[in-house]
Amino acid sequence: MAELAVDKHVKYILAVEKNKDSFESVVMDHLRMNGAYWGLTALDLLGKLDSVNVDEVISWILKCQHESGGFSGNIGHDPHILYTLSAVQVLALFNKLDVLDIDKSIVSSCTSCFAQVSKLDITGLQNEDGSFSGDMWGEVDTRFSYIAICCLSILCCLDKINVEKAVSYILSCKNLDGGFGCTPGGESHAGQIFCCVGALALTGSLHYVDKDLLGWWLCERQVKSGGLNGRPEKLPDVCYSWWVLSSLIMIDRVHWIDKEKLVKFILDCQDVENGGISDRPDDAVDVYHTYFGVAGLSLLNYPGLKAIDPAYALPVDV
């Protein structure tokens, strides 16, 4: 079995950020905030977060904040809840949540920081049925429920939304196979399952999950190569090493898969010469799959990696 090419992956991640004219940088321009979260969290798990200039990162993040409090994917773009969570997660990585504006008059009961991002861009996005919209345009998705709950939990402000309604909406998206979809009646998908299980974990509501039924659906995502897919009859993909594995850990059913075969699959997806991890062996690498490959290995207790929390998707020490 190959070993994790730590130095090569660090070099690759740093190169993606520095080379603004590369194809990868250009096509990711609108979601650079997500890319920053993927790359920086991977570096932290690898023990190499000190390879970046903290002040430059924080300065750029604050330039992406809008008057609404929410963050955009890059300077000059519209704010969205997807990018807002990534911004808060990166600030948490560097222990810099205190740079966010605090509104003490609105949040008198909060003992920690409470940013405008929470008050205006997240609590205001909860709908009457408990669901969350991603932005002012109103798209609803269980991804946004997880993001809102995770973000507010990090900011110690979970009490600023109607948690009971949020949980109720998530449960309305549960299917007969034990999985969850993006909206009620939506097909079960490993990514949506992570969002729903993660949100339920953060709100202390995992007792609503049929752990055996869901665990069976999730463990069936492992194919002969050892990799995991997101839905039945699909090809394996490194990113599901996170979406599936984290969910199995949260419901205490991770022992139902072959961990050693999954480790081998992830390591086989490395570019050992230039760094980076791809979705499947011999495909082109990208920072997204690099992060989820490293995060998956962390969940599998791969030697030398920091431990990652399966619900917050941040290193445990953070």
VOBA-1610 file (N, C-alpha, C; in pm, whole numbers, padded with zeros to 5 digits, always signed):
BEGIN
Met+00083-00119+00000Met+00000+00000+00000Met+00087+00125+00000Ala+00050+00223-00082Ala+00124+00349-00087Ala+00109+00425+00044Glu+00198+00521+00067Glu+00188+00606+00185Glu+00137+00743+00144Leu+00083+00818+00238Leu+00034+00951+00210Leu+00151+01044+00180Ala+00147+01106+00062Ala+00256+01195+00019Ala+00235+01334+00076Val+00258+01349+00204Val+00226+01472+00277Val+00291+01595+00215Asp+00422+01593+00196Asp+00493+01710+00144Asp+00444+01748+00005Lys+00416+01651-00079Lys+00367+01677-00214Lys+00229+01743-00209His+00144+01696-00117His+00009+01753-00108His+00013+01896-00055Val+00101+01922+00039Val+00117+02058+00091Val+00162+02152-00020Lys+00261+02108-00096Lys+00311+02187-00208Lys+00201+02214-00310Tyr+00121+02113-00339Tyr+00012+02127-00436Tyr-00091+02229-00389Ile-00134+02218-00264Ile-00235+02309-00210Ile-00186+02454-00214Leu-00062+02476-00174Leu-00007+02612-00176Leu+00007+02665-00318Ala+00037+02577-00413Ala+00053+02618-00553Ala-00080+02660-00614Val-00189+02592-00577Val-00322+02627-00627Val-00356+02771-00590Glu-00322+02809-00468Glu-00354+02944-00421Glu-00266+03049-00488Lys-00140+03017-00508Lys-00046+03115-00562Lys-00064+03139-00711Asn-00102+03034-00785Asn-00114+03046-00930Asn-00256+03089-00968Lys-00282+03219-00965Lys-00416+03272-00991Lys-00460+03255-01136Asp-00365+03229-01226Asp-00400+03216-01368Asp-00422+03072-01412Ser-00407+02979-01320Ser-00425+02839-01356Ser-00572+02810-01385Phe-00597+02704-01459Phe-00735+02665-01492Phe-00816+02642-01365Glu-00757+02572-01270Glu-00829+02541-01147Glu-00868+02668-01071Ser-00777+02766-01065Ser-00806+02891-00995Ser-00915+02971-01065Val-00911+02972-01198Val-01009+03050-01274Val-01150+02992-01258Val-01163+02862-01272Val-01296+02801-01263Val-01349+02801-01120Met-01261+02818-01022Met-01304+02822-00882Met-01315+02964-00828Asp-01302+03064-00914Asp-01299+03203-00868Asp-01423+03239-00785His-01540+03191-00829His-01665+03228-00762His-01686+03155-00629Leu-01610+03047-00606Leu-01624+02974-00479Leu-01489+02960-00409Arg-01411+03063-00421Arg-01277+03060-00360Arg-01283+03044-00209Met-01391+03094-00148Met-01404+03080-00002Met-01413+02933+00037Asn-01489+02856-00040Asn-01495+02711-00015Asn-01358+02649-00036Gly-01290+02691-00145Gly-01157+02639-00174Gly-01058+02668-00062Ala-01072+02789-00003Ala-00985+02825+00109Ala-01009+02731+00227Tyr-01135+02702+00253Tyr-01168+02610+00363Tyr-01111+02471+00336Trp-01131+02421+00213Trp-01080+02287+00181Trp-00928+02281+00195Gly-00861+02377+00133Gly-00715+02375+00133Gly-00655+02397+00271Leu-00707+02497+00342Leu-00651+02530+00473Leu-00679+02422+00577Thr-00797+02362+00571Thr-00828+02255+00666Thr-00743+02132+00638Ala-00720+02104+00510Ala-00631+01994+00474Ala-00490+02019+00529Leu-00442+02142+00513Leu-00310+02177+00566Leu-00305+02158+00718Asp-00412+02198+00786Asp-00414+02183+00932Asp-00412+02036+00971Leu-00490+01953+00901Leu-00491+01810+00932Leu-00354+01748+00908Leu-00282+01804+00810Leu-00147+01755+00778Leu-00041+01816+00871Gly-00084+01907+00958Gly+00009+01973+01050Gly+00093+02080+00986Lys+00041+02141+00877Lys+00119+02239+00801Lys+00046+02372+00785Leu-00043+02406+00875Leu-00118+02531+00862Leu-00027+02654+00871Asp+00089+02636+00935Asp+00182+02749+00948Asp+00250+02783+00816Ser+00215+02711+00709Ser+00273+02739+00577Ser+00210+02861+00510Val+00101+02912+00567Val+00032+03025+00504Val+00042+03150+00590Asn+00022+03266+00528Asn+00024+03394+00598Asn-00115+03421+00655Val-00128+03413+00785Val-00258+03427+00851Val-00321+03564+00823Asp-00243+03668+00834Asp-00297+03804+00817Asp-00354+03824+00677Glu-00287+03769+00576Glu-00336+03782+00439Glu-00470+03711+00422Val-00482+03593+00482Val-00606+03516+00471Val-00721+03590+00539Ile-00699+03638+00661Ile-00804+03707+00736Ile-00846+03835+00665Ser-00749+03909+00613Ser-00779+04033+00541Ser-00868+04006+00421Trp-00836+03901+00346Trp-00917+03866+00228Trp-01057+03823+00267Ile-01069+03743+00373Ile-01201+03697+00418Ile-01290+03816+00453Leu-01237+03912+00526Leu-01317+04027+00567Leu-01360+04112+00448Lys-01281+04110+00340Lys-01319+04183+00219Lys-01435+04114+00147Cys-01461+03989+00182Cys-01571+03914+00122Cys-01700+03926+00201Gln-01695+03998+00315Gln-01816+04012+00396Gln-01902+04126+00344His-02033+04101+00340His-02128+04202+00290His-02197+04273+00405Glu-02269+04380+00373Glu-02341+04457+00474Glu-02443+04371+00547Ser-02495+04270+00479Ser-02592+04179+00542Ser-02529+04096+00652Gly-02395+04091+00652Gly-02324+04008+00747Gly-02272+03881+00685Gly-02336+03835+00577Gly-02294+03712+00511Gly-02169+03731+00428Phe-02111+03618+00388Phe-01988+03620+00310Phe-02013+03567+00169Ser-01934+03618+00076Ser-01942+03570-00063Ser-01828+03473-00090Gly-01834+03411-00208Gly-01730+03316-00245Gly-01600+03383-00280Asn-01605+03512-00311Asn-01485+03590-00343Asn-01524+03737-00344Ile-01427+03822-00348Ile-01452+03966-00349Ile-01532+04002-00474Gly-01640+04077-00455Gly-01722+04120-00567Gly-01836+04028-00602His-01850+03918-00530His-01958+03823-00556His-02068+03838-00452Asp-02182+03774-00477Asp-02296+03782-00386Asp-02277+03691-00265Pro-02331+03730-00150Pro-02320+03646-00030Pro-02411+03524-00040His-02371+03417+00025His-02452+03294+00029His-02415+03218+00155Ile-02509+03143+00206Ile-02486+03069+00329Ile-02374+02966+00314Leu-02356+02912+00191Leu-02249+02816+00166Leu-02112+02876+00197Tyr-02090+02998+00150Tyr-01961+03063+00169Tyr-01947+03118+00311Thr-02060+03152+00371Thr-02057+03206+00507Thr-02002+03104+00605Leu-02047+02979+00594Leu-01994+02876+00684Leu-01845+02856+00661Ser-01802+02852+00536Ser-01659+02833+00508Ser-01577+02945+00569Ala-01627+03069+00562Ala-01556+03183+00620Ala-01544+03166+00771Val-01653+03129+00836Val-01650+03110+00982Val-01559+02993+01020Gln-01561+02886+00942Gln-01474+02772+00971Gln-01326+02809+00958Val-01293+02887+00855Val-01152+02928+00840Val-01110+03019+00954Leu-01197+03111+00994Leu-01166+03198+01107Leu-01146+03115+01234Ala-01227+03009+01248Ala-01212+02921+01364Ala-01078+02847+01359Leu-01037+02806+01238Leu-00907+02737+01223Leu-00794+02821+01281Phe-00801+02951+01254Phe-00693+03041+01299Phe-00722+03104+01435Asn-00831+03062+01500Asn-00872+03120+01628Asn-00890+03271+01616Lys-00958+03311+01509Lys-00976+03453+01480Lys-01125+03492+01471Leu-01211+03420+01539Leu-01353+03454+01535Leu-01381+03592+01593Asp-01286+03642+01673Asp-01307+03773+01735Asp-01299+03889+01636Val-01259+03863+01511Val-01256+03972+01413Val-01396+04003+01360Leu-01492+03915+01387Leu-01629+03938+01343Leu-01694+04045+01430Asp-01783+04123+01372Asp-01853+04227+01446Asp-01947+04165+01549Ile-01949+04222+01667Ile-02033+04170+01775Ile-02150+04263+01798Asp-02270+04205+01813Asp-02390+04284+01836Asp-02444+04249+01974Lys-02395+04316+02076Lys-02433+04283+02213Lys-02578+04320+02244Ser-02630+04422+02176Ser-02766+04465+02205Ser-02868+04361+02159Ile-02835+04286+02054Ile-02926+04185+02002Ile-02909+04054+02078Val-02787+04025+02117Val-02757+03896+02179Val-02707+03917+02321Ser-02796+03946+02410Ser-02755+03971+02548Ser-02727+03842+02623Ser-02784+03731+02573Ser-02770+03604+02644Ser-02651+03522+02599Cys-02582+03570+02493Cys-02472+03491+02437Cys-02343+03522+02510Thr-02279+03421+02563Thr-02156+03443+02640Thr-02033+03448+02552Ser-02048+03407+02425Ser-01934+03411+02333Ser-01960+03518+02229Cys-01886+03513+02119Cys-01903+03615+02017Cys-02029+03589+01936Phe-02091+03694+01890Phe-02206+03682+01801Phe-02189+03784+01691Ala-02174+03736+01570Ala-02142+03824+01460Ala-02266+03867+01384Gln-02253+03974+01308Gln-02361+04017+01220Gln-02399+03904+01126Val-02300+03823+01090Val-02327+03712+01001Val-02435+03621+01057Ser-02435+03603+01189Ser-02535+03519+01250Ser-02671+03587+01251Lys-02672+03709+01299Lys-02798+03780+01320Lys-02873+03803+01190Leu-02803+03853+01089Leu-02871+03899+00970Leu-02877+03797+00857Asp-02772+03719+00844Asp-02765+03637+00725Asp-02803+03492+00749Ile-02816+03452+00872Ile-02850+03313+00900Ile-02985+03302+00969Thr-03001+03368+01083Thr-03129+03358+01152Thr-03242+03408+01063Gly-03213+03509+00981Gly-03316+03564+00892Gly-03347+03476+00773Leu-03268+03369+00754Leu-03289+03279+00641Leu-03374+03157+00679Gln-03414+03148+00806Gln-03500+03036+00845Gln-03644+03065+00803Asn-03705+02966+00741Asn-03843+02979+00694Asn-03942+02929+00798Glu-04070+02956+00774Glu-04174+02923+00871Glu-04179+02773+00902Asp-04148+02689+00802Asp-04154+02544+00825Asp-04028+02489+00891Gly-03932+02577+00923Gly-03809+02534+00989Gly-03692+02515+00895Ser-03719+02513+00764Ser-03612+02498+00665Ser-03531+02627+00656Phe-03423+02622+00579Phe-03339+02740+00558Phe-03320+02765+00409Ser-03322+02891+00372Ser-03289+02930+00235Ser-03140+02960+00229Gly-03082+02947+00109Gly-02939+02969+00095Gly-02902+03116+00087Asp-02993+03196+00032Asp-02970+03340+00020Asp-03103+03409+00000Met-03099+03534-00044Met-03222+03612-00060Met-03315+03558-00168Trp-03264+03470-00253Trp-03345+03418-00364Trp-03430+03300-00323Gly-03407+03244-00206Gly-03502+03151-00147Gly-03487+03003-00172Glu-03380+02957-00239Glu-03363+02812-00259Glu-03354+02742-00124Val-03428+02631-00110Val-03429+02554+00015Val-03361+02419-00008Asp-03280+02378+00089Asp-03204+02255+00077Asp-03158+02216+00217Thr-03156+02087+00248Thr-03110+02045+00380Thr-02961+02076+00401Arg-02888+02101+00293Arg-02750+02149+00310Arg-02750+02278+00391Phe-02847+02365+00361Phe-02852+02495+00426Phe-02894+02482+00573Ser-02973+02380+00604Ser-03010+02354+00743Ser-02884+02319+00823Tyr-02803+02230+00768Tyr-02679+02193+00836Tyr-02587+02313+00851Ile-02572+02389+00744Ile-02482+02504+00745Ile-02523+02604+00852Ala-02651+02636+00857Ala-02700+02732+00956Ala-02673+02682+01097Ile-02706+02556+01122Ile-02688+02498+01255Ile-02540+02490+01293Cys-02457+02448+01199Cys-02314+02436+01226Cys-02252+02573+01254Cys-02286+02669+01169Cys-02229+02803+01182Cys-02268+02867+01316Leu-02397+02861+01348Leu-02443+02921+01473Leu-02390+02846+01594Ser-02369+02715+01580Ser-02313+02638+01690Ser-02169+02680+01717Ile-02092+02702+01610Ile-01954+02748+01626Ile-01951+02884+01696Leu-02050+02968+01665Leu-02056+03103+01722Leu-02129+03105+01857Cys-02165+02986+01908Cys-02236+02974+02036Cys-02369+03050+02035Cys-02439+03046+01922Cys-02564+03121+01908Cys-02677+03035+01852Leu-02674+02908+01882Leu-02774+02818+01827Leu-02914+02850+01879Asp-02919+02919+01992Asp-03049+02952+02050Asp-03119+03067+01976Lys-03056+03122+01875Lys-03113+03234+01802Lys-03200+03190+01684Ile-03216+03058+01665Ile-03307+03007+01564Ile-03407+02914+01634Asn-03511+02875+01563Asn-03606+02780+01617Asn-03553+02639+01587Val-03477+02585+01683Val-03412+02455+01664Val-03515+02344+01648Glu-03624+02351+01725Glu-03726+02246+01717Glu-03785+02238+01577Lys-03814+02353+01516Lys-03867+02353+01380Lys-03762+02307+01279Ala-03636+02347+01302Ala-03528+02307+01212Ala-03514+02155+01211Val-03519+02094+01328Val-03509+01948+01339Val-03630+01882+01274Ser-03747+01939+01297Ser-03870+01883+01239Ser-03864+01882+01087Tyr-03810+01990+01028Tyr-03800+01995+00882Tyr-03704+01889+00831Ile-03590+01875+00897Ile-03492+01774+00856Ile-03554+01635+00860Leu-03630+01606+00965Leu-03693+01475+00978Leu-03799+01453+00870Ser-03858+01561+00819Ser-03956+01547+00711Ser-03889+01506+00581Cys-03757+01514+00576Cys-03680+01477+00456Cys-03625+01335+00466Lys-03663+01264+00573Lys-03617+01126+00590Lys-03698+01032+00503Asn-03630+00935+00444Asn-03693+00841+00352Asn-03709+00701+00412Leu-03784+00616+00340Leu-03811+00481+00388Leu-03685+00396+00399Asp-03579+00433+00321Asp-03453+00357+00329Asp-03364+00402+00444Gly-03413+00498+00522Gly-03336+00548+00636Gly-03253+00670+00604Gly-03237+00700+00473Gly-03157+00815+00431Gly-03236+00945+00429Phe-03171+01050+00379Phe-03233+01182+00372Phe-03210+01243+00235Gly-03304+01326+00193Gly-03291+01398+00067Gly-03276+01547+00090Cys-03270+01623-00020Cys-03249+01768-00008Cys-03376+01841+00034Thr-03492+01784+00003Thr-03622+01835+00042Thr-03713+01714+00067Pro-03829+01732+00127Pro-03918+01617+00149Pro-03948+01543+00019Gly-03927+01411+00019Gly-03948+01331-00100Gly-03829+01319-00191Gly-03721+01393-00161Gly-03600+01389-00242Gly-03524+01259-00221Glu-03454+01215-00324Glu-03379+01090-00319Glu-03271+01094-00212Ser-03254+00982-00143Ser-03147+00971-00044Ser-03012+00983-00113His-02924+01061-00055His-02791+01085-00112His-02693+01102+00003Ala-02574+01048-00011Ala-02477+01047+00098Ala-02442+01188+00145Gly-02434+01283+00051Gly-02403+01420+00090Gly-02512+01481+00175Gln-02638+01459+00134Gln-02751+01512+00211Gln-02762+01440+00346Ile-02729+01312+00347Ile-02733+01236+00472Ile-02634+01295+00572Phe-02513+01328+00525Phe-02417+01391+00615Phe-02475+01520+00673Cys-02535+01601+00586Cys-02590+01730+00632Cys-02698+01709+00737Cys-02788+01615+00712Cys-02898+01592+00805Cys-02850+01527+00935Val-02765+01426+00923Val-02713+01360+01043Val-02625+01455+01123Gly-02543+01536+01053Gly-02459+01633+01121Gly-02542+01736+01197Ala-02648+01786+01133Ala-02735+01884+01198Ala-02805+01823+01319Leu-02850+01698+01304Leu-02915+01631+01417Leu-02816+01606+01530Ala-02692+01574+01495Ala-02589+01552+01598Ala-02563+01681+01675Leu-02551+01792+01604Leu-02519+01920+01668Leu-02634+01973+01754Thr-02755+01926+01727Thr-02871+01969+01805Thr-02914+01864+01908Gly-02834+01759+01924Gly-02867+01655+02021Gly-02990+01575+01983Ser-03009+01553+01853Ser-03132+01490+01805Ser-03108+01359+01730Leu-02994+01294+01750Leu-02963+01172+01677Leu-03055+01055+01713His-03129+01068+01823His-03219+00959+01862His-03335+00943+01763Tyr-03353+01042+01675Tyr-03458+01032+01574Tyr-03416+00947+01453Val-03287+00913+01445Val-03235+00839+01331Val-03247+00688+01355Asp-03294+00616+01253Asp-03293+00469+01259Asp-03151+00427+01221Lys-03066+00410+01321Lys-02923+00392+01298Lys-02890+00263+01224Asp-02963+00157+01251Asp-02936+00031+01181Asp-02977+00040+01034Leu-03094+00097+01008Leu-03143+00110+00871Leu-03053+00203+00791Leu-03022+00319+00847Leu-02934+00414+00778Leu-02793+00358+00765Gly-02746+00293+00870Gly-02612+00235+00867Gly-02598+00132+00757Trp-02704+00053+00736Trp-02701-00048+00630Trp-02694+00019+00493Trp-02776+00125+00472Trp-02775+00197+00344Trp-02635+00256+00320Leu-02575+00312+00422Leu-02444+00375+00406Leu-02334+00273+00382Cys-02336+00162+00453Cys-02227+00065+00436Cys-02236-00003+00299Glu-02355-00005+00240Glu-02369-00060+00105Glu-02310+00032-00001Arg-02266+00148+00037Arg-02202+00240-00056Arg-02058+00196-00089Gln-02003+00102-00013Gln-01868+00055-00041Gln-01870-00046-00155Val-01787-00021-00257Val-01781-00108-00375Val-01656-00197-00367Lys-01637-00279-00469Lys-01529-00378-00465Lys-01390-00316-00451Ser-01371-00199-00509Ser-01239-00134-00502Ser-01208-00083-00362Gly-01308-00080-00274Gly-01289-00027-00140Gly-01342+00114-00124Gly-01360+00183-00238Gly-01412+00319-00235Gly-01561+00324-00205Leu-01611+00443-00180Leu-01752+00463-00147Leu-01819+00547-00254Asn-01946+00517-00282Asn-02022+00602-00373Asn-02131+00676-00296Gly-02200+00766-00366Gly-02300+00848-00298Gly-02441+00796-00310Arg-02465+00711-00409Arg-02596+00652-00434Arg-02576+00514-00497Pro-02677+00428-00491Pro-02663+00295-00553Pro-02630+00302-00701Glu-02545+00212-00745Glu-02506+00196-00886Glu-02419+00309-00941Lys-02361+00390-00853Lys-02271+00497-00897Lys-02125+00455-00875Leu-02036+00524-00944Leu-01893+00497-00926Leu-01846+00549-00791Pro-01741+00488-00737Pro-01685+00539-00611Pro-01619+00674-00632Asp-01610+00752-00528Asp-01552+00885-00536Asp-01489+00915-00401Val-01366+00967-00402Val-01294+00996-00278Val-01373+01085-00183Cys-01452+01179-00236Cys-01522+01272-00147Cys-01619+01200-00054Tyr-01670+01083-00098Tyr-01762+01010-00012Tyr-01690+00940+00102Ser-01557+00942+00097Ser-01480+00896+00212Ser-01509+00985+00332Trp-01555+01107+00302Trp-01599+01196+00410Trp-01749+01184+00434Trp-01829+01206+00329Trp-01975+01213+00347Trp-02031+01085+00410Val-01987+00970+00364Val-02038+00843+00416Val-01975+00810+00551Leu-01842+00822+00557Leu-01769+00780+00677Leu-01807+00863+00799Ser-01817+00995+00782Ser-01852+01081+00896Ser-01990+01046+00949Ser-02084+01016+00856Ser-02219+00980+00898Ser-02218+00848+00974Leu-02142+00749+00925Leu-02132+00621+00993Leu-02072+00637+01133Ile-01976+00727+01146Ile-01915+00750+01277Ile-02016+00813+01372Met-02092+00911+01323Met-02189+00980+01409Met-02299+00887+01457Ile-02334+00785+01378Ile-02438+00691+01421Ile-02378+00561+01475Asp-02246+00559+01492Asp-02176+00446+01553Asp-02193+00316+01474Arg-02177+00325+01340Arg-02185+00206+01256Arg-02066+00196+01160Val-01958+00266+01192Val-01843+00269+01102Val-01775+00133+01092His-01796+00047+01189His-01735-00087+01187His-01802-00177+01084Trp-01903-00128+01016Trp-01972-00207+00915Trp-01906-00201+00778Ile-01800-00123+00762Ile-01729-00118+00635Ile-01586-00169+00652Asp-01519-00195+00539Asp-01381-00240+00540Asp-01291-00117+00535Lys-01240-00077+00650Lys-01162+00046+00660Lys-01030+00036+00582Glu-00965-00080+00589Glu-00835-00096+00523Glu-00847-00081+00372Lys-00955-00136+00315Lys-00975-00124+00170Lys-01004+00021+00131Leu-01073+00095+00218Leu-01102+00235+00190Leu-00975+00319+00196Val-00889+00291+00293Val-00760+00361+00301Val-00681+00340+00173Lys-00676+00217+00125Lys-00602+00186+00003Lys-00661+00262-00116Phe-00793+00267-00125Phe-00857+00337-00236Phe-00817+00485-00236Ile-00821+00550-00121Ile-00785+00692-00112Ile-00640+00713-00153Leu-00551+00631-00101Leu-00408+00647-00131Leu-00379+00619-00279Asp-00458+00533-00341Asp-00441+00504-00484Asp-00483+00621-00572Cys-00556+00716-00513Cys-00604+00833-00589Cys-00506+00950-00581Gln-00393+00931-00516Gln-00293+01037-00505Gln-00214+01056-00635Asp-00172+01178-00658Asp-00067+01205-00757Asp+00062+01213-00675Val+00137+01106-00673Val+00254+01100-00586Val+00370+01182-00638Glu+00361+01227-00764Glu+00469+01309-00820Glu+00446+01457-00799Asn+00323+01503-00824Asn+00294+01647-00816Asn+00203+01686-00701Gly+00153+01587-00629Gly+00066+01615-00516Gly-00079+01627-00557Gly-00167+01622-00458Gly-00310+01631-00484Gly-00375+01493-00489Ile-00506+01491-00466Ile-00583+01367-00468Ile-00701+01386-00563Ser-00733+01283-00639Ser-00842+01289-00737Ser-00964+01211-00687Asp-01071+01215-00765Asp-01193+01143-00727Asp-01174+00992-00738Arg-01102+00950-00841Arg-01073+00808-00863Arg-00930+00794-00914Pro-00869+00676-00904Pro-00731+00658-00948Pro-00709+00703-01092Asp-00601+00777-01114Asp-00556+00822-01246Asp-00636+00939-01303Asp-00732+00993-01230Asp-00802+01113-01275Asp-00724+01238-01232Ala-00766+01354-01284Ala-00700+01480-01249Ala-00731+01516-01104Val-00632+01567-01033Val-00650+01604-00892Val-00714+01742-00882Asp-00771+01772-00767Asp-00821+01906-00737Asp-00821+01923-00585Val-00834+02048-00540Val-00822+02077-00397Val-00941+02020-00319Tyr-01057+02011-00383Tyr-01178+01956-00320Tyr-01154+01812-00278His-01112+01728-00373His-01090+01587-00341His-00965+01568-00255Thr-00870+01659-00266Thr-00753+01651-00180Thr-00794+01665-00034Tyr-00879+01765-00008Tyr-00926+01784+00129Tyr-01005+01664+00179Phe-01103+01619+00099Phe-01189+01511+00146Phe-01115+01378+00155Gly-01010+01362+00075Gly-00928+01244+00088Gly-00851+01245+00219Val-00790+01359+00250Val-00716+01373+00375Val-00811+01362+00495Ala-00928+01426+00483Ala-01026+01421+00593Ala-01074+01278+00615Gly-01095+01205+00506Gly-01136+01065+00518Gly-01031+00982+00588Leu-00905+01004+00551Leu-00796+00931+00616Leu-00787+00967+00764Ser-00817+01092+00796Ser-00818+01134+00937Ser-00925+01057+01014Leu-01044+01045+00954Leu-01151+00969+01019Leu-01113+00822+01036Leu-01026+00774+00948Leu-00980+00635+00952Leu-00858+00618+01041Asn-00823+00726+01114Asn-00710+00724+01208Asn-00577+00695+01139Tyr-00559+00751+01019Tyr-00434+00732+00947Tyr-00320+00798+01026Pro-00205+00732+01040Pro-00095+00784+01122Pro-00046+00921+01075Gly-00020+01010+01171Gly+00038+01140+01142Gly-00060+01251+01113Leu-00189+01217+01103Leu-00290+01319+01074Leu-00361+01361+01202Lys-00397+01489+01210Lys-00477+01535+01322Lys-00616+01476+01312Ala-00681+01461+01425Ala-00818+01409+01428Ala-00916+01517+01384Ile-01019+01478+01309Ile-01120+01571+01262Ile-01256+01536+01323Asp-01333+01636+01357Asp-01466+01613+01414Asp-01565+01583+01303Pro-01641+01473+01311Pro-01729+01433+01202Pro-01851+01522+01183Ala-01888+01600+01283Ala-02004+01689+01270Ala-01965+01829+01228Tyr-01861+01884+01289Tyr-01818+02021+01257Tyr-01729+02028+01133Ala-01672+01916+01092Ala-01580+01913+00978Ala-01462+02006+01000Leu-01414+02009+01123Leu-01296+02086+01163Leu-01209+01999+01251Pro-01078+02025+01254Pro-00993+01948+01345Pro-01047+01952+01488Val-01038+01842+01558Val-01094+01832+01693Val-01037+01942+01785Asp-00909+01972+01773Asp-00850+02072+01862Asp-00907+02213+01834Val-00955+02235+01714Val-01021+02362+01682Val-01156+02369+01751
//
